[in-house]
Amino acid sequence: MDVNGVGWLAAIIIGGFAGWLAEQFMKSNMGVFMNIILGIIGAVVLNAILAAIGVSLGAGWIAYLITGFIGACILIAIGRMVRR
């Protein structure tokens, strides 16, 4: 079984990297576990949103990294809005 063209182990690794990149970009302070969660959930949520409007970034690890990064940034921004 794969997630957006990558296997589960690759999804965890790429999701963690995407979450870490989002953490650095958004200047937030999360842990490694939250980076992985944000990267994976961000990629899944953004893929669902893009699919609903008929847009696809493709499959594979680069597309997963891009969607994970953007999705994690969105989740961090939403988390900040909720906390305030």
Buried (B, 14 or more C-beta within 10 A) or exposed (E): EEBBBBEEEBBBBBBBBBBBBBBEEBEBEBEEEBBBBBBBBBBBBBBEEBEEEEEEBEEEBEBBBBBBBBBBBBBBEEBEEEEE
